[in-house]
């Protein structure tokens, strides 16, 4: 049986990432984003997507890109669905659906797991390039757990004063 992964490729900085097409809701052009007070640096704010309020994360900031070069004409918001909620991810550009044969996907190196990067599910080989495959559930869960940890730390510090 010849299995293929169907992913949507996108660029963040110089790297190409991919997410399974099943987790993608849609891709939209960059639109006006309403800022939210006291949000972590990588959360840009929220957008109104046909009546639904969607939080927007800048993946460049989330991945710690040192140099953020924004080209608004190419930037896109990938709207993904995780746990029944929509989240927008700002990326530098998005590509069409890429089909990668299952045998061309390698498991992530152990150093990714050790470094807390358990959102990387594998590395796909496609046209002489490596595509970092991401699990959106783990990536976004990690974002929310970091917020909760910081909130708990702040409450603990306030209680100790």
Chimera marker file (.cmm) of the C-alpha trace (Angstrom):
<marker_set name="trace">
<marker id="1" x="0.000" y="0.000" z="0.000" r="1" g="1" b="0" radius="0.5"/>
<marker id="2" x="1.375" y="3.394" z="-1.021" r="1" g="1" b="0" radius="0.5"/>
<marker id="3" x="0.518" y="5.949" z="1.678" r="1" g="1" b="0" radius="0.5"/>
<marker id="4" x="1.059" y="9.670" z="1.319" r="1" g="1" b="0" radius="0.5"/>
<marker id="5" x="0.856" y="12.479" z="3.829" r="1" g="1" b="0" radius="0.5"/>
<marker id="6" x="-1.176" y="15.435" z="2.615" r="1" g="1" b="0" radius="0.5"/>
<marker id="7" x="0.172" y="18.572" z="4.243" r="1" g="1" b="0" radius="0.5"/>
<marker id="8" x="-0.010" y="22.299" z="3.756" r="1" g="1" b="0" radius="0.5"/>
<marker id="9" x="3.460" y="23.780" z="3.595" r="1" g="1" b="0" radius="0.5"/>
<marker id="10" x="4.308" y="27.210" z="4.944" r="1" g="1" b="0" radius="0.5"/>
<marker id="11" x="7.379" y="29.358" z="5.513" r="1" g="1" b="0" radius="0.5"/>
<marker id="12" x="8.458" y="30.905" z="8.778" r="1" g="1" b="0" radius="0.5"/>
<marker id="13" x="11.768" y="32.661" z="8.280" r="1" g="1" b="0" radius="0.5"/>
<marker id="14" x="13.941" y="30.469" z="6.058" r="1" g="1" b="0" radius="0.5"/>
<marker id="15" x="12.359" y="27.207" z="7.194" r="1" g="1" b="0" radius="0.5"/>
<marker id="16" x="9.531" y="25.264" z="5.626" r="1" g="1" b="0" radius="0.5"/>
<marker id="17" x="6.992" y="23.694" z="7.963" r="1" g="1" b="0" radius="0.5"/>
<marker id="18" x="3.982" y="21.546" z="7.308" r="1" g="1" b="0" radius="0.5"/>
<marker id="19" x="0.723" y="20.641" z="9.005" r="1" g="1" b="0" radius="0.5"/>
<marker id="20" x="-1.677" y="17.874" z="8.088" r="1" g="1" b="0" radius="0.5"/>
<marker id="21" x="-4.423" y="19.161" z="5.865" r="1" g="1" b="0" radius="0.5"/>
<marker id="22" x="-6.997" y="17.668" z="8.255" r="1" g="1" b="0" radius="0.5"/>
<marker id="23" x="-6.094" y="20.199" z="10.980" r="1" g="1" b="0" radius="0.5"/>
<marker id="24" x="-6.334" y="23.184" z="8.616" r="1" g="1" b="0" radius="0.5"/>
<marker id="25" x="-9.617" y="25.068" z="8.516" r="1" g="1" b="0" radius="0.5"/>
<marker id="26" x="-8.615" y="27.666" z="5.915" r="1" g="1" b="0" radius="0.5"/>
<marker id="27" x="-5.934" y="30.117" z="4.796" r="1" g="1" b="0" radius="0.5"/>
<marker id="28" x="-6.764" y="33.837" z="4.781" r="1" g="1" b="0" radius="0.5"/>
<marker id="29" x="-4.901" y="36.999" z="3.867" r="1" g="1" b="0" radius="0.5"/>
<marker id="30" x="-3.471" y="39.071" z="6.670" r="1" g="1" b="0" radius="0.5"/>
<marker id="31" x="-6.241" y="41.289" z="7.978" r="1" g="1" b="0" radius="0.5"/>
<marker id="32" x="-6.649" y="43.839" z="10.729" r="1" g="1" b="0" radius="0.5"/>
<marker id="33" x="-5.890" y="42.270" z="14.090" r="1" g="1" b="0" radius="0.5"/>
<marker id="34" x="-7.324" y="43.657" z="17.325" r="1" g="1" b="0" radius="0.5"/>
<marker id="35" x="-4.729" y="43.679" z="20.105" r="1" g="1" b="0" radius="0.5"/>
<marker id="36" x="-5.540" y="42.032" z="23.432" r="1" g="1" b="0" radius="0.5"/>
<marker id="37" x="-4.073" y="43.546" z="26.623" r="1" g="1" b="0" radius="0.5"/>
<marker id="38" x="-1.631" y="41.504" z="28.722" r="1" g="1" b="0" radius="0.5"/>
<marker id="39" x="-1.235" y="38.824" z="26.041" r="1" g="1" b="0" radius="0.5"/>
<marker id="40" x="2.136" y="37.089" z="25.621" r="1" g="1" b="0" radius="0.5"/>
<marker id="41" x="4.396" y="38.712" z="23.030" r="1" g="1" b="0" radius="0.5"/>
<marker id="42" x="3.694" y="36.104" z="20.347" r="1" g="1" b="0" radius="0.5"/>
<marker id="43" x="-0.102" y="36.540" z="20.535" r="1" g="1" b="0" radius="0.5"/>
<marker id="44" x="-0.960" y="39.324" z="18.113" r="1" g="1" b="0" radius="0.5"/>
<marker id="45" x="-4.614" y="39.569" z="19.131" r="1" g="1" b="0" radius="0.5"/>
<marker id="46" x="-7.914" y="38.462" z="17.617" r="1" g="1" b="0" radius="0.5"/>
<marker id="47" x="-9.701" y="38.666" z="14.278" r="1" g="1" b="0" radius="0.5"/>
<marker id="48" x="-13.335" y="38.412" z="13.306" r="1" g="1" b="0" radius="0.5"/>
<marker id="49" x="-13.609" y="35.544" z="10.830" r="1" g="1" b="0" radius="0.5"/>
<marker id="50" x="-17.156" y="35.584" z="9.478" r="1" g="1" b="0" radius="0.5"/>
<marker id="51" x="-18.645" y="36.197" z="12.905" r="1" g="1" b="0" radius="0.5"/>
<marker id="52" x="-16.253" y="33.992" z="14.869" r="1" g="1" b="0" radius="0.5"/>
<marker id="53" x="-13.591" y="35.510" z="17.113" r="1" g="1" b="0" radius="0.5"/>
<marker id="54" x="-10.256" y="33.806" z="16.392" r="1" g="1" b="0" radius="0.5"/>
<marker id="55" x="-7.076" y="34.363" z="18.408" r="1" g="1" b="0" radius="0.5"/>
<marker id="56" x="-3.980" y="34.965" z="16.276" r="1" g="1" b="0" radius="0.5"/>
<marker id="57" x="-0.443" y="33.800" z="17.085" r="1" g="1" b="0" radius="0.5"/>
<marker id="58" x="2.599" y="35.082" z="15.190" r="1" g="1" b="0" radius="0.5"/>
<marker id="59" x="4.610" y="31.917" z="14.527" r="1" g="1" b="0" radius="0.5"/>
<marker id="60" x="7.732" y="33.964" z="13.792" r="1" g="1" b="0" radius="0.5"/>
<marker id="61" x="7.695" y="35.268" z="17.350" r="1" g="1" b="0" radius="0.5"/>
<marker id="62" x="6.517" y="31.920" z="18.744" r="1" g="1" b="0" radius="0.5"/>
<marker id="63" x="9.470" y="30.143" z="17.139" r="1" g="1" b="0" radius="0.5"/>
<marker id="64" x="11.901" y="32.830" z="18.350" r="1" g="1" b="0" radius="0.5"/>
<marker id="65" x="12.861" y="34.200" z="14.923" r="1" g="1" b="0" radius="0.5"/>
<marker id="66" x="15.498" y="36.847" z="15.590" r="1" g="1" b="0" radius="0.5"/>
<marker id="67" x="14.876" y="38.806" z="12.419" r="1" g="1" b="0" radius="0.5"/>
<marker id="68" x="11.246" y="39.310" z="11.550" r="1" g="1" b="0" radius="0.5"/>
<marker id="69" x="10.952" y="40.406" z="7.956" r="1" g="1" b="0" radius="0.5"/>
<marker id="70" x="7.320" y="40.969" z="7.183" r="1" g="1" b="0" radius="0.5"/>
<marker id="71" x="6.076" y="41.041" z="3.614" r="1" g="1" b="0" radius="0.5"/>
<marker id="72" x="2.367" y="41.762" z="4.057" r="1" g="1" b="0" radius="0.5"/>
<marker id="73" x="1.584" y="40.754" z="0.471" r="1" g="1" b="0" radius="0.5"/>
<marker id="74" x="2.816" y="37.186" z="1.078" r="1" g="1" b="0" radius="0.5"/>
<marker id="75" x="1.918" y="36.831" z="4.771" r="1" g="1" b="0" radius="0.5"/>
<marker id="76" x="-1.031" y="34.575" z="5.482" r="1" g="1" b="0" radius="0.5"/>
<marker id="77" x="-3.047" y="33.454" z="8.468" r="1" g="1" b="0" radius="0.5"/>
<marker id="78" x="-3.441" y="29.689" z="8.664" r="1" g="1" b="0" radius="0.5"/>
<marker id="79" x="-6.634" y="29.022" z="10.587" r="1" g="1" b="0" radius="0.5"/>
<marker id="80" x="-6.317" y="25.667" z="12.324" r="1" g="1" b="0" radius="0.5"/>
<marker id="81" x="-8.825" y="23.800" z="14.435" r="1" g="1" b="0" radius="0.5"/>
<marker id="82" x="-7.695" y="22.160" z="17.663" r="1" g="1" b="0" radius="0.5"/>
<marker id="83" x="-9.974" y="20.813" z="20.366" r="1" g="1" b="0" radius="0.5"/>
<marker id="84" x="-12.961" y="22.398" z="18.610" r="1" g="1" b="0" radius="0.5"/>
<marker id="85" x="-11.447" y="25.900" z="18.675" r="1" g="1" b="0" radius="0.5"/>
<marker id="86" x="-10.079" y="27.954" z="15.808" r="1" g="1" b="0" radius="0.5"/>
<marker id="87" x="-6.670" y="29.631" z="16.075" r="1" g="1" b="0" radius="0.5"/>
<marker id="88" x="-4.939" y="31.772" z="13.474" r="1" g="1" b="0" radius="0.5"/>
<marker id="89" x="-1.219" y="31.423" z="12.821" r="1" g="1" b="0" radius="0.5"/>
<marker id="90" x="0.638" y="34.211" z="11.023" r="1" g="1" b="0" radius="0.5"/>
<marker id="91" x="3.182" y="32.744" z="8.600" r="1" g="1" b="0" radius="0.5"/>
<marker id="92" x="5.468" y="34.359" z="6.031" r="1" g="1" b="0" radius="0.5"/>
<marker id="93" x="3.835" y="32.483" z="3.146" r="1" g="1" b="0" radius="0.5"/>
<marker id="94" x="1.763" y="29.363" z="2.515" r="1" g="1" b="0" radius="0.5"/>
<marker id="95" x="1.995" y="26.841" z="-0.308" r="1" g="1" b="0" radius="0.5"/>
<marker id="96" x="-0.377" y="24.423" z="-1.941" r="1" g="1" b="0" radius="0.5"/>
<marker id="97" x="-1.040" y="20.959" z="-0.604" r="1" g="1" b="0" radius="0.5"/>
<marker id="98" x="2.136" y="18.886" z="-0.653" r="1" g="1" b="0" radius="0.5"/>
<marker id="99" x="1.998" y="15.105" z="-0.934" r="1" g="1" b="0" radius="0.5"/>
<marker id="100" x="4.881" y="13.331" z="0.788" r="1" g="1" b="0" radius="0.5"/>
<marker id="101" x="5.185" y="9.535" z="0.578" r="1" g="1" b="0" radius="0.5"/>
<marker id="102" x="5.123" y="8.014" z="4.080" r="1" g="1" b="0" radius="0.5"/>
<marker id="103" x="8.530" y="6.396" z="3.488" r="1" g="1" b="0" radius="0.5"/>
<marker id="104" x="10.027" y="9.900" z="2.991" r="1" g="1" b="0" radius="0.5"/>
<marker id="105" x="9.120" y="10.959" z="6.542" r="1" g="1" b="0" radius="0.5"/>
<marker id="106" x="11.714" y="10.462" z="9.270" r="1" g="1" b="0" radius="0.5"/>
<marker id="107" x="10.964" y="10.635" z="13.004" r="1" g="1" b="0" radius="0.5"/>
<marker id="108" x="12.245" y="13.787" z="14.723" r="1" g="1" b="0" radius="0.5"/>
<marker id="109" x="15.730" y="13.620" z="16.241" r="1" g="1" b="0" radius="0.5"/>
<marker id="110" x="15.827" y="12.901" z="19.992" r="1" g="1" b="0" radius="0.5"/>
<marker id="111" x="17.268" y="16.376" z="20.639" r="1" g="1" b="0" radius="0.5"/>
<marker id="112" x="13.872" y="17.854" z="19.659" r="1" g="1" b="0" radius="0.5"/>
<marker id="113" x="12.123" y="15.860" z="22.374" r="1" g="1" b="0" radius="0.5"/>
<marker id="114" x="14.820" y="16.663" z="24.946" r="1" g="1" b="0" radius="0.5"/>
<marker id="115" x="14.552" y="20.378" z="24.159" r="1" g="1" b="0" radius="0.5"/>
<marker id="116" x="10.802" y="20.388" z="24.744" r="1" g="1" b="0" radius="0.5"/>
<marker id="117" x="9.957" y="20.486" z="21.031" r="1" g="1" b="0" radius="0.5"/>
<marker id="118" x="7.495" y="17.627" z="21.138" r="1" g="1" b="0" radius="0.5"/>
<marker id="119" x="5.281" y="19.472" z="18.626" r="1" g="1" b="0" radius="0.5"/>
<marker id="120" x="7.606" y="18.257" z="15.836" r="1" g="1" b="0" radius="0.5"/>
<marker id="121" x="6.189" y="14.961" z="14.553" r="1" g="1" b="0" radius="0.5"/>
<marker id="122" x="8.724" y="14.298" z="11.830" r="1" g="1" b="0" radius="0.5"/>
<marker id="123" x="10.857" y="15.575" z="8.987" r="1" g="1" b="0" radius="0.5"/>
<marker id="124" x="9.552" y="15.134" z="5.466" r="1" g="1" b="0" radius="0.5"/>
<marker id="125" x="11.871" y="14.934" z="2.470" r="1" g="1" b="0" radius="0.5"/>
<marker id="126" x="10.397" y="16.826" z="-0.468" r="1" g="1" b="0" radius="0.5"/>
<marker id="127" x="12.222" y="18.040" z="-3.605" r="1" g="1" b="0" radius="0.5"/>
<marker id="128" x="15.691" y="18.149" z="-1.968" r="1" g="1" b="0" radius="0.5"/>
<marker id="129" x="14.321" y="20.018" z="1.049" r="1" g="1" b="0" radius="0.5"/>
<marker id="130" x="13.350" y="19.083" z="4.576" r="1" g="1" b="0" radius="0.5"/>
<marker id="131" x="9.902" y="20.045" z="5.809" r="1" g="1" b="0" radius="0.5"/>
<marker id="132" x="9.428" y="20.168" z="9.574" r="1" g="1" b="0" radius="0.5"/>
<marker id="133" x="6.084" y="18.495" z="10.286" r="1" g="1" b="0" radius="0.5"/>
<marker id="134" x="4.172" y="19.987" z="13.216" r="1" g="1" b="0" radius="0.5"/>
<marker id="135" x="1.376" y="18.739" z="15.437" r="1" g="1" b="0" radius="0.5"/>
<marker id="136" x="-0.853" y="21.772" z="15.953" r="1" g="1" b="0" radius="0.5"/>
<marker id="137" x="-2.500" y="20.286" z="19.066" r="1" g="1" b="0" radius="0.5"/>
<marker id="138" x="0.854" y="20.005" z="20.824" r="1" g="1" b="0" radius="0.5"/>
<marker id="139" x="2.129" y="23.368" z="19.561" r="1" g="1" b="0" radius="0.5"/>
<marker id="140" x="-0.961" y="25.220" z="20.749" r="1" g="1" b="0" radius="0.5"/>
<marker id="141" x="-1.290" y="23.239" z="23.990" r="1" g="1" b="0" radius="0.5"/>
<marker id="142" x="2.290" y="24.192" z="24.797" r="1" g="1" b="0" radius="0.5"/>
<marker id="143" x="1.425" y="27.862" z="24.188" r="1" g="1" b="0" radius="0.5"/>
<marker id="144" x="-1.533" y="27.725" z="26.562" r="1" g="1" b="0" radius="0.5"/>
<marker id="145" x="0.381" y="25.779" z="29.220" r="1" g="1" b="0" radius="0.5"/>
<marker id="146" x="3.161" y="28.390" z="29.160" r="1" g="1" b="0" radius="0.5"/>
<marker id="147" x="0.553" y="31.125" z="29.679" r="1" g="1" b="0" radius="0.5"/>
<marker id="148" x="-0.925" y="29.215" z="32.594" r="1" g="1" b="0" radius="0.5"/>
<marker id="149" x="2.515" y="28.722" z="34.162" r="1" g="1" b="0" radius="0.5"/>
<marker id="150" x="3.320" y="32.452" z="33.873" r="1" g="1" b="0" radius="0.5"/>
<marker id="151" x="-0.097" y="33.356" z="35.272" r="1" g="1" b="0" radius="0.5"/>
<marker id="152" x="0.421" y="30.979" z="38.204" r="1" g="1" b="0" radius="0.5"/>
<marker id="153" x="3.923" y="32.414" z="38.822" r="1" g="1" b="0" radius="0.5"/>
<marker id="154" x="2.545" y="35.955" z="38.815" r="1" g="1" b="0" radius="0.5"/>
<marker id="155" x="-0.238" y="35.026" z="41.247" r="1" g="1" b="0" radius="0.5"/>
<marker id="156" x="2.278" y="33.265" z="43.500" r="1" g="1" b="0" radius="0.5"/>
<marker id="157" x="4.582" y="36.284" z="43.487" r="1" g="1" b="0" radius="0.5"/>
<marker id="158" x="1.672" y="38.614" z="44.279" r="1" g="1" b="0" radius="0.5"/>
<marker id="159" x="0.525" y="36.372" z="47.148" r="1" g="1" b="0" radius="0.5"/>
<marker id="160" x="4.034" y="36.332" z="48.615" r="1" g="1" b="0" radius="0.5"/>
<marker id="161" x="4.236" y="40.119" z="48.881" r="1" g="1" b="0" radius="0.5"/>
<link id1="1" id2="2" r="1" g="1" b="0" radius="0.2"/>
<link id1="2" id2="3" r="1" g="1" b="0" radius="0.2"/>
<link id1="3" id2="4" r="1" g="1" b="0" radius="0.2"/>
<link id1="4" id2="5" r="1" g="1" b="0" radius="0.2"/>
<link id1="5" id2="6" r="1" g="1" b="0" radius="0.2"/>
<link id1="6" id2="7" r="1" g="1" b="0" radius="0.2"/>
<link id1="7" id2="8" r="1" g="1" b="0" radius="0.2"/>
<link id1="8" id2="9" r="1" g="1" b="0" radius="0.2"/>
<link id1="9" id2="10" r="1" g="1" b="0" radius="0.2"/>
<link id1="10" id2="11" r="1" g="1" b="0" radius="0.2"/>
<link id1="11" id2="12" r="1" g="1" b="0" radius="0.2"/>
<link id1="12" id2="13" r="1" g="1" b="0" radius="0.2"/>
<link id1="13" id2="14" r="1" g="1" b="0" radius="0.2"/>
<link id1="14" id2="15" r="1" g="1" b="0" radius="0.2"/>
<link id1="15" id2="16" r="1" g="1" b="0" radius="0.2"/>
<link id1="16" id2="17" r="1" g="1" b="0" radius="0.2"/>
<link id1="17" id2="18" r="1" g="1" b="0" radius="0.2"/>
<link id1="18" id2="19" r="1" g="1" b="0" radius="0.2"/>
<link id1="19" id2="20" r="1" g="1" b="0" radius="0.2"/>
<link id1="20" id2="21" r="1" g="1" b="0" radius="0.2"/>
<link id1="21" id2="22" r="1" g="1" b="0" radius="0.2"/>
<link id1="22" id2="23" r="1" g="1" b="0" radius="0.2"/>
<link id1="23" id2="24" r="1" g="1" b="0" radius="0.2"/>
<link id1="24" id2="25" r="1" g="1" b="0" radius="0.2"/>
<link id1="25" id2="26" r="1" g="1" b="0" radius="0.2"/>
<link id1="26" id2="27" r="1" g="1" b="0" radius="0.2"/>
<link id1="27" id2="28" r="1" g="1" b="0" radius="0.2"/>
<link id1="28" id2="29" r="1" g="1" b="0" radius="0.2"/>
<link id1="29" id2="30" r="1" g="1" b="0" radius="0.2"/>
<link id1="30" id2="31" r="1" g="1" b="0" radius="0.2"/>
<link id1="31" id2="32" r="1" g="1" b="0" radius="0.2"/>
<link id1="32" id2="33" r="1" g="1" b="0" radius="0.2"/>
<link id1="33" id2="34" r="1" g="1" b="0" radius="0.2"/>
<link id1="34" id2="35" r="1" g="1" b="0" radius="0.2"/>
<link id1="35" id2="36" r="1" g="1" b="0" radius="0.2"/>
<link id1="36" id2="37" r="1" g="1" b="0" radius="0.2"/>
<link id1="37" id2="38" r="1" g="1" b="0" radius="0.2"/>
<link id1="38" id2="39" r="1" g="1" b="0" radius="0.2"/>
<link id1="39" id2="40" r="1" g="1" b="0" radius="0.2"/>
<link id1="40" id2="41" r="1" g="1" b="0" radius="0.2"/>
<link id1="41" id2="42" r="1" g="1" b="0" radius="0.2"/>
<link id1="42" id2="43" r="1" g="1" b="0" radius="0.2"/>
<link id1="43" id2="44" r="1" g="1" b="0" radius="0.2"/>
<link id1="44" id2="45" r="1" g="1" b="0" radius="0.2"/>
<link id1="45" id2="46" r="1" g="1" b="0" radius="0.2"/>
<link id1="46" id2="47" r="1" g="1" b="0" radius="0.2"/>
<link id1="47" id2="48" r="1" g="1" b="0" radius="0.2"/>
<link id1="48" id2="49" r="1" g="1" b="0" radius="0.2"/>
<link id1="49" id2="50" r="1" g="1" b="0" radius="0.2"/>
<link id1="50" id2="51" r="1" g="1" b="0" radius="0.2"/>
<link id1="51" id2="52" r="1" g="1" b="0" radius="0.2"/>
<link id1="52" id2="53" r="1" g="1" b="0" radius="0.2"/>
<link id1="53" id2="54" r="1" g="1" b="0" radius="0.2"/>
<link id1="54" id2="55" r="1" g="1" b="0" radius="0.2"/>
<link id1="55" id2="56" r="1" g="1" b="0" radius="0.2"/>
<link id1="56" id2="57" r="1" g="1" b="0" radius="0.2"/>
<link id1="57" id2="58" r="1" g="1" b="0" radius="0.2"/>
<link id1="58" id2="59" r="1" g="1" b="0" radius="0.2"/>
<link id1="59" id2="60" r="1" g="1" b="0" radius="0.2"/>
<link id1="60" id2="61" r="1" g="1" b="0" radius="0.2"/>
<link id1="61" id2="62" r="1" g="1" b="0" radius="0.2"/>
<link id1="62" id2="63" r="1" g="1" b="0" radius="0.2"/>
<link id1="63" id2="64" r="1" g="1" b="0" radius="0.2"/>
<link id1="64" id2="65" r="1" g="1" b="0" radius="0.2"/>
<link id1="65" id2="66" r="1" g="1" b="0" radius="0.2"/>
<link id1="66" id2="67" r="1" g="1" b="0" radius="0.2"/>
<link id1="67" id2="68" r="1" g="1" b="0" radius="0.2"/>
<link id1="68" id2="69" r="1" g="1" b="0" radius="0.2"/>
<link id1="69" id2="70" r="1" g="1" b="0" radius="0.2"/>
<link id1="70" id2="71" r="1" g="1" b="0" radius="0.2"/>
<link id1="71" id2="72" r="1" g="1" b="0" radius="0.2"/>
<link id1="72" id2="73" r="1" g="1" b="0" radius="0.2"/>
<link id1="73" id2="74" r="1" g="1" b="0" radius="0.2"/>
<link id1="74" id2="75" r="1" g="1" b="0" radius="0.2"/>
<link id1="75" id2="76" r="1" g="1" b="0" radius="0.2"/>
<link id1="76" id2="77" r="1" g="1" b="0" radius="0.2"/>
<link id1="77" id2="78" r="1" g="1" b="0" radius="0.2"/>
<link id1="78" id2="79" r="1" g="1" b="0" radius="0.2"/>
<link id1="79" id2="80" r="1" g="1" b="0" radius="0.2"/>
<link id1="80" id2="81" r="1" g="1" b="0" radius="0.2"/>
<link id1="81" id2="82" r="1" g="1" b="0" radius="0.2"/>
<link id1="82" id2="83" r="1" g="1" b="0" radius="0.2"/>
<link id1="83" id2="84" r="1" g="1" b="0" radius="0.2"/>
<link id1="84" id2="85" r="1" g="1" b="0" radius="0.2"/>
<link id1="85" id2="86" r="1" g="1" b="0" radius="0.2"/>
<link id1="86" id2="87" r="1" g="1" b="0" radius="0.2"/>
<link id1="87" id2="88" r="1" g="1" b="0" radius="0.2"/>
<link id1="88" id2="89" r="1" g="1" b="0" radius="0.2"/>
<link id1="89" id2="90" r="1" g="1" b="0" radius="0.2"/>
<link id1="90" id2="91" r="1" g="1" b="0" radius="0.2"/>
<link id1="91" id2="92" r="1" g="1" b="0" radius="0.2"/>
<link id1="92" id2="93" r="1" g="1" b="0" radius="0.2"/>
<link id1="93" id2="94" r="1" g="1" b="0" radius="0.2"/>
<link id1="94" id2="95" r="1" g="1" b="0" radius="0.2"/>
<link id1="95" id2="96" r="1" g="1" b="0" radius="0.2"/>
<link id1="96" id2="97" r="1" g="1" b="0" radius="0.2"/>
<link id1="97" id2="98" r="1" g="1" b="0" radius="0.2"/>
<link id1="98" id2="99" r="1" g="1" b="0" radius="0.2"/>
<link id1="99" id2="100" r="1" g="1" b="0" radius="0.2"/>
<link id1="100" id2="101" r="1" g="1" b="0" radius="0.2"/>
<link id1="101" id2="102" r="1" g="1" b="0" radius="0.2"/>
<link id1="102" id2="103" r="1" g="1" b="0" radius="0.2"/>
<link id1="103" id2="104" r="1" g="1" b="0" radius="0.2"/>
<link id1="104" id2="105" r="1" g="1" b="0" radius="0.2"/>
<link id1="105" id2="106" r="1" g="1" b="0" radius="0.2"/>
<link id1="106" id2="107" r="1" g="1" b="0" radius="0.2"/>
<link id1="107" id2="108" r="1" g="1" b="0" radius="0.2"/>
<link id1="108" id2="109" r="1" g="1" b="0" radius="0.2"/>
<link id1="109" id2="110" r="1" g="1" b="0" radius="0.2"/>
<link id1="110" id2="111" r="1" g="1" b="0" radius="0.2"/>
<link id1="111" id2="112" r="1" g="1" b="0" radius="0.2"/>
<link id1="112" id2="113" r="1" g="1" b="0" radius="0.2"/>
<link id1="113" id2="114" r="1" g="1" b="0" radius="0.2"/>
<link id1="114" id2="115" r="1" g="1" b="0" radius="0.2"/>
<link id1="115" id2="116" r="1" g="1" b="0" radius="0.2"/>
<link id1="116" id2="117" r="1" g="1" b="0" radius="0.2"/>
<link id1="117" id2="118" r="1" g="1" b="0" radius="0.2"/>
<link id1="118" id2="119" r="1" g="1" b="0" radius="0.2"/>
<link id1="119" id2="120" r="1" g="1" b="0" radius="0.2"/>
<link id1="120" id2="121" r="1" g="1" b="0" radius="0.2"/>
<link id1="121" id2="122" r="1" g="1" b="0" radius="0.2"/>
<link id1="122" id2="123" r="1" g="1" b="0" radius="0.2"/>
<link id1="123" id2="124" r="1" g="1" b="0" radius="0.2"/>
<link id1="124" id2="125" r="1" g="1" b="0" radius="0.2"/>
<link id1="125" id2="126" r="1" g="1" b="0" radius="0.2"/>
<link id1="126" id2="127" r="1" g="1" b="0" radius="0.2"/>
<link id1="127" id2="128" r="1" g="1" b="0" radius="0.2"/>
<link id1="128" id2="129" r="1" g="1" b="0" radius="0.2"/>
<link id1="129" id2="130" r="1" g="1" b="0" radius="0.2"/>
<link id1="130" id2="131" r="1" g="1" b="0" radius="0.2"/>
<link id1="131" id2="132" r="1" g="1" b="0" radius="0.2"/>
<link id1="132" id2="133" r="1" g="1" b="0" radius="0.2"/>
<link id1="133" id2="134" r="1" g="1" b="0" radius="0.2"/>
<link id1="134" id2="135" r="1" g="1" b="0" radius="0.2"/>
<link id1="135" id2="136" r="1" g="1" b="0" radius="0.2"/>
<link id1="136" id2="137" r="1" g="1" b="0" radius="0.2"/>
<link id1="137" id2="138" r="1" g="1" b="0" radius="0.2"/>
<link id1="138" id2="139" r="1" g="1" b="0" radius="0.2"/>
<link id1="139" id2="140" r="1" g="1" b="0" radius="0.2"/>
<link id1="140" id2="141" r="1" g="1" b="0" radius="0.2"/>
<link id1="141" id2="142" r="1" g="1" b="0" radius="0.2"/>
<link id1="142" id2="143" r="1" g="1" b="0" radius="0.2"/>
<link id1="143" id2="144" r="1" g="1" b="0" radius="0.2"/>
<link id1="144" id2="145" r="1" g="1" b="0" radius="0.2"/>
<link id1="145" id2="146" r="1" g="1" b="0" radius="0.2"/>
<link id1="146" id2="147" r="1" g="1" b="0" radius="0.2"/>
<link id1="147" id2="148" r="1" g="1" b="0" radius="0.2"/>
<link id1="148" id2="149" r="1" g="1" b="0" radius="0.2"/>
<link id1="149" id2="150" r="1" g="1" b="0" radius="0.2"/>
<link id1="150" id2="151" r="1" g="1" b="0" radius="0.2"/>
<link id1="151" id2="152" r="1" g="1" b="0" radius="0.2"/>
<link id1="152" id2="153" r="1" g="1" b="0" radius="0.2"/>
<link id1="153" id2="154" r="1" g="1" b="0" radius="0.2"/>
<link id1="154" id2="155" r="1" g="1" b="0" radius="0.2"/>
<link id1="155" id2="156" r="1" g="1" b="0" radius="0.2"/>
<link id1="156" id2="157" r="1" g="1" b="0" radius="0.2"/>
<link id1="157" id2="158" r="1" g="1" b="0" radius="0.2"/>
<link id1="158" id2="159" r="1" g="1" b="0" radius="0.2"/>
<link id1="159" id2="160" r="1" g="1" b="0" radius="0.2"/>
<link id1="160" id2="161" r="1" g="1" b="0" radius="0.2"/>
</marker_set>
